[in-house]
Amino acid sequence: MRQAAGLLRERRGTVLAANAADVASGTSHLDPGALDRVRLDDGRLETIAAGLEATATLPPLERHVRTWRLPNGLEVSERLVPIGVVGANFEARPNVAADVASQVLKSGNAVVLRTGGAALATVTALVDSVLRPALEEAGLPAGAVGLVRSPDRAGAEALVSLPGLIPLVILRGSGPSTAALAKLAAENGVRTLAHAEGGGVLYVHAAADPERAAAIVEASLDRLGVCNRLNLLLVDSEQQLPGLLVVLERLGIEVADGPLGHEWANDPERVATVTVRVVDGVEQAAAIANGETSGLAAGIVTDDEAAADAFLEAYRGTAAFWHATTRFTDGFALTGAPETGINVDWVPGPRGPVTYRDLWLRQYVVVGDATQRR
């Protein structure tokens, strides 16, 4: 990853030129949020490079977990083994290519990337000019990073249809599209880690400090085209609204009263929108966050510790916050490792930001002396 970071800085002109072509091509049909996700500049490029360097410094995955001896004399070891090849279908967002590739490679697996057509030129430049040459410099096969080079939907469908070659696919992007790919993957026997829906929830409790609440609302809307931004604002009383509405108006944010779970970051016509609703206390706020939203993240603002504890205990999503913005629902921000996506499934397995620490299979190794019987 250090080689990749160095090459990215060295070949920034190549990557930025490809990105400029993507942005120019997308200007006519992409909404501002989508364009913002596609666009790179020197600052964002440096952030990608810093993420690659940070990944290089992280400890490798410990393959051996633990060992114990059974009463019958069998020695059992639990260890982690690679998956093999991991696929990744993600939105037109170039930094995701580096994040996903770095985490999959760090976990000891190979990766096949597939991005939205709006970022394909940029991702191709990242793969061909940065990631693959970096692998070769490190004495590793360049083919450990693959790329679907067609923007056609058929490329994504093929990615989730090859269980013998690509048994696991990370799915990111809009809800309906990702849901359709997840269904096709299941039909083909391919496992998925899906990040289809997002949207942060903020509950301003009756005992919230108004200035603190306003600050968190503003911090939650620094970017509109991301999944962990403020999407649903819940308040205990209408008397709390004027100060918060001033903040939203200053930021150019439209206020809506529903539907509660609609993710505005994926709505090209109304991306600068937040849903606002008055609720009847902690219990209802947590129930709405659990039952009406994606389960990505929710936070509470309150100076009442008991109320905060009650909300944090009741909320069942992937990340719960007290006096902090849901924008921190991010692998790098929380764990120091760039994420491959945020899994919001309500099943056992990797949940929340997925990093290299989650991309493995568990295996038991059992050693006996031929005397053991069942």
Buried (B, 14 or more C-beta within 10 A) or exposed (E): BBBBBBBBBEBBEBBBEBBBEBBEBBEEEBBEBBBBBBBBEEEBBBBBBEBBBBBBEBEEBEEEEEEEEEEEEBEBBEBBEBBBBBBBBBBBBBBBBBBBBBBBBBBBBBBBBBBBBBBBBBBBBBBBBBBBBBBEBEEBEBEBBBBBEEBEEEBBBBBBBBBEEBBBBBBBBBBEBBBBBBEBBEEEEBBBBBBBBBBBBBBBBBBBEEEBBBBBBBBBBEEBBBBBBBBBBBBBEEEBBEBBBEBBEEBEBEBBEEEBBBBBBBEEEEBBBBBBBBBEBBEBBBEBBBEBBBBBBBBBBBEBEEBBBBBBEBBEBBBBBBBBBBBBBBBBEBBEBBBBBBBBBEEEEBBBBBBBBBBBEEEEEEEEEEEEEE
